[in-house]
Amino acid sequence: MTKRCDAFIGHSGMDASAKSSSEAHDSGALHSRNRLLKSAINHELIQRGSREFRTIEDYQRFFNMRVARPNRQPAAVEPTHL
């Protein structure tokens, strides 16, 4: 496993494990999440009307905001008393 892949998996809150050749389907969750993220970013770029950014910082801000969305934890809700 590469350092970049290891860092991504750690950032995503997943655990990496080795698999045997008979377990080809086991990486599906990681690939599915990656495909969904790519699709969401592509959709937002289409809505934005341009794939061009003035600076790399503008692109990084756009990308980081999109990646952070699914990782946000819902706010704790106070239980209501009847």
Secondary structure, DSSP 4 states (H G I P E B T S, - for coil): --HHHHHHHHHTT-------TT-GGGGHHHHHHHHHHHHHHHHHHHHHT-S--SSHHHHHHHHHHHHHGGGPPPPP-PPPP-
